[in-house]
Amino acid sequence: MVRYVYWQEKDQWLGYLEEFPDYWTQGETVEDLKDHLRDLYDDLSQDRIPEVRRTAELEVG
C-alpha cells in the first residue's frame, strides 16, 4: 500500500505520493487521480524518471 495526499482545486483533483512529494499529478475525478498516481508510482519506482528525490526516516538517539 502506498500513501498519497490529495485535494480538489476547482474542477481538478491534485495529488502526490507521500514518498515522492516533488511529483504531483492530477485527474478529473478522484478515481482518475488514483489511476495517474499508480502510473506515477510505476515510473518512479522503476527509475524511469531520473534524479528522483525521496523521503525516508532516520533513527536517531
Number of C-alpha atoms within 10 A of each C-alpha: 3 9 8 14 11 16 12 14 9 6 9 15 19 21 22 23 19 14 15 18 14 11 16 15 17 21 18 12 14 17 11 14 20 20 15 19 23 14 12 20 18 13 13 18 11 9 11 11 11 8 8 12 11 11 9 7 5 5 5 4 2
